């Protein structure tokens, strides 16, 4: 009996030992085979340390592939606190080299972290400083490759490109707006260490960083250089408070050039005030546009058939009374009897008041909004303003009158460029844009192509043709003649806008502007110039802004290879089935030659008995109806 119990106990113990042994085998099998990957990953995570390698941001180029924003390689300092034995000595040495605070450095080295980045003094180190740190040969002190943004053209296009912070993140301009495209994927060096930070003899690995995508802009660097040069000249000559130039393709909305003053060097953006680096004036500034806004009123009045440029006449006495308010013309005593083409050429405010009255406030404001005013244009930059318009229900006769010639409303330069572009391109309002395409930096494959976007049709092609003609007359014979370019047809409009301070107009302080385009039959480029309070000059848009625009337009003609375009001395236009012709100059000719010049289109009436023409009426350049008489005074 005892023997049986003894054997039974041995058997039970044996079975328990076998069972335990089997469980150990199963557990080992589970750990080594089934759960191996998970546990191995946990162990690697426990031992592994990742040293980050910053990826290059994507390059930014102009439309021709010229690099506008690039990268240069620098180094950054990181430490592994557990690998540093004499922390006080290392902290002292690093603080001296980096010209930083010893206590702050020691705090970095005492951090209970696997890896500590020395920020900001240890970022984007120069070669000389990095070499000094490397020569110390301290354990636990590492220098890693880091990318730093570099702008080879420095101040050029600074507000458009924007700038990048120390963490390689876009903070303004294109850098910010398209940060997602430009940001690459960081790489790393992976190594292994024990709990005390000591290196483990285990192979390390390297993951290369991936550069961001390349952005190709609509900007033409050659046009941009002209824009920048002319702004520098304007600042040197006139010492204005601010200045800006915008260049665009009116048929697509592509921005070819954009700059303003003051500007900054994005390589050293910390040296400038926030007001300078974060305000892109062409999209941020809002102000009363003045007479350049008359292009919108003119287009609206022609489209609604409220004004016939050649048939309708207006007598400008020098002012007009609206509800007890006297609105003056810039010319004392006025221009006298005018056609509405003359009203445009002479930039006559009272004449435009009549246009606004004929349209009425509802129709006028409808067209102003249709031309894109009162809302953001949608340009691919942050910081764009809406501008300010009267609420239609709050407008009285005076507000309607002043709006018609660009006073009392507030607009941005980019709104003006796109609105006038719609007036001259056949009537289509485009969304302005700066990004032309996105491509792979390695294969150069185009991943995204940007196409022009039409928001809406505002006026007809016929109206647009007449607007172009009227604006060409402004340059050829009116207030914009300082923008005239021999051999090329140029259209445009001057602007002299009085500035407002605390609700009152400032005395002798104006924003002088000019918006022009070429060629007039098929516009390829539109240029807007605005100079804020120039010093030492008579303040008129035609005397200050128009010559600058002329130089920029001439540069665009050469760069874009725009062929010559000539206006005939006598030109034919049709308006509502009526033909009009331009009167040539016959003063100085004998009466036989004069008759020959005029009779294809006009009748002739003589006054006097001589043989030579000493005066004519209407004067040269006037458009009159076919068959009307030209009076010639003979000597």
Beta strands, then each sheet from edge to edge (+ up, - down):
strand 1: 48-53
strand 2: 60-61
strand 3: 67-79
strand 4: 116-117
strand 5: 141-150
strand 6: 187-192
strand 7: 205-207
strand 8: 214-217
strand 9: 242-248
strand 10: 255-261
strand 11: 313-316
strand 12: 319-322
strand 13: 325-328
strand 14: 336-339
strand 15: 428-430
strand 16: 435-439
strand 17: 446-449
strand 18: 454-457
strand 19: 490-501
strand 20: 504-518
strand 21: 525-532
strand 22: 572-575
strand 23: 578-582
strand 24: 603-607
strand 25: 613-617
strand 26: 623-625
strand 27: 629-634
sheet 1: 1+ 6- 7+
sheet 2: 4+ 3- 2+ 8+ 16- 17+
sheet 3: 4+ 3- 5+
sheet 4: 10+ 9- 21+ 20- 19+
sheet 5: 11+ 14-
sheet 6: 12+ 13-
sheet 7: 15+ 18-
sheet 8: 22+ 23- 26+
sheet 9: 24+ 27+ 25-
end
